[in-house]
Amino acid sequence: MTDTPKPDTYSADGITAPLRYSTFRRIWLASVLANLGALIRSVGAAWAMTQMTSSADMVALVQTALMLPVMLISMPAGAIADMHDRRIVALISVVIALAGATALTTLAWLGLITPNLLLALCFVVGSGMALMDPAWQSSVSEQVPLETLPAAVTLNGISYNVARSVGPAIGGIVVATAGAVTTFALNALLYLPLIVALFLWKRIPVPSRLPPERLSRAIISGVRYIINSPSIKIVLARSMVTGVIGGGIIALMPLVARDLLHGGAQTYGIMLSAFGVGAVIGALNITEVRKRINGEAAIRACALSMGGAITAVALSREPVLTAAALFLAGAVWMIAWALFNIGVQLSAPRWVAGRSLAAYQAAGSGGIAVGSWAWGCLADAAGVQTTLLISAGLMLASPVLGLWLRMPRISTREEDAEMLADPEVRLAITGRSGPLVVEIEYQVAQENAWDFHNVMQHVQLYRQRSGAYGWSIARDIADPELWTERYHCPTWLDYLRQRNRSTQSERALDQQASAFHIGPEPVRVRRMLERPFGSVRGREDELERTTNDVVQGQGLLGVEELGNAGRQTGKHAPSRRSG
């Protein structure tokens, strides 16, 4: 976390509001330059590949090499961003990208570059930026107030597309006048301002009272959260489909310039610039789009417009008409991805923001990477025009997905709930003790049984999102009013994390479930340490020290016995707090 962001003295409204905050403004401006360098390098790499080979799939693999790292390392990158100082993670990531760009420049200058080596170094540069993206994206909420977060997310998209609006044209001119090696050198130089901006960010981390998760467990926690979050799953699915289908127009653009328009590097740069200018215009209008139509209608409109634009690119032989179609394609492409990004940002709580954004980036970029390769192979077999027409047809059909995967309606980000005090413990345990079993007993009037059960289905999802597993709800056959919720956590530390990961709406679900309780005593919570056979070695001093431990046949500390002993000796105090 950081201290509360303070605006500078001048004012701004609407989409420019986040630029009032100096930290965000510095990093954003530096990211524009870094993106400019990356796009100049992309033009140089793609054109260098067309000079080394005539294979369409090798040309398309340049885009794959740059995007594939996002799919492969996004989840570990997101976990690292959530576990460690995001500023340090971002700095290390940019240094990795800088090293890859420097190596590419050196080898190209020495004339040692080959198609495979070009792809490998593009992969290294892409890996550095894939590691940075979750740290940068999830730290935006630390740099601006919550009310300006959607505008900040949109500005991040604009930073790339501002660079795209001029970068490809610059790249085309540089390639035509100075060669591809100069584009690689510019890419390396333009990473330096971003390193400076990140170094100047005075982030004040607030230490957690719990140690960070291990990387493997943090990744599992992120995956578990996403699996149990319907809104994020829908956004990921829709973004992946959009990436697979729409990636063809980006990957095949060098071939559009060369084969359909019979142009050179400058023509390619102009076509990319038209796409980028359209994307900037689309981003500037995202606020109006969100005000006027809901997310699903906007995504459908974008898909239909994109399909029409790709059709026009496939059929056109005039650079002006192709550029106009790419302008439209860029605008709706940007709007669609901004809506996907905002949907994830507003759906994910702070503790898992990096991993959720990493999953989104993996889905979108992975879709683009796989789609680029597939469209390149198809272009080799069927030709560029036929391939683009097939892509356009699939894009025009993609809104049908909304019948099953409707975009969620999300207007504001969930706020984290207040931290709960640690529960009382009289057993000598450590943070790694586990598994832990939690049982919560409710007494519910029979006429409310159906409503209570419906609420508990939502409780199940949120418990599993925050780290619980093996969740169940059971009804006593001898006492139909008695319901028992039961779930597991791997260790005591995992349980402490799980109970404090709730958002305000999730904490309200707990209160809603407890409101059904009609018993004379509060809702009863039992927390038990599971003891499987073989875990006790036989020496008395190796057991957790308590006079109330009872090991039963199922390996649990006895529930009834422990409860009775506690009531007799005063050593067991059931908690009112859920979980």
Secondary structure, DSSP 8 states (H G I E B T S, - for coil): --S-----SS---GGGGGGGSHHHHHHHHHHHHHHHHHHHHHHHHHHHHHHH---HHHHHHHHHHHHHHHHHHHHHHHHHHHHS-HHHHHHHHHHHHHHHHHHHHHHHHTT---HHHHHHHHHHHHHHHHHHHHHHHHHHHHHS-GGGHHHHHHHHHHHHHHHHHHHHHHHHHHHHHH-HHHHHHHHHHTTHHHHHHHHH--------SS----HHHHHHHHHHHHHT-HHHHHHHHHHHHHHHHHHHHHHTHHHIIIIIS---HHHHHHHHHHHHHHHHHHHHTHHHHHHHS-HHHHHHHHHHHHHHHHHHHHH---HHHHHHHHHHHHHHHHHHHHHHHHHHHHHS-GGGHHHHHHHHHHHHHHHHHHHHHHHHHHHHHH-HHHHHHHHHHHHHHGGGGGGTS------S---B----------S---TT---EEEEEEEEB-GGGHHHHHHHHHHHHHHHHHHT-EEEEEEE-SSSTTEEEEEEEESSHHHHHHHHT--BHHHHHHHHHHHTTB-SSS--EEEEEEB--TTS--S-GGGS---TT--B-TTSBB-HHHHHHHHHHHS----BSS--
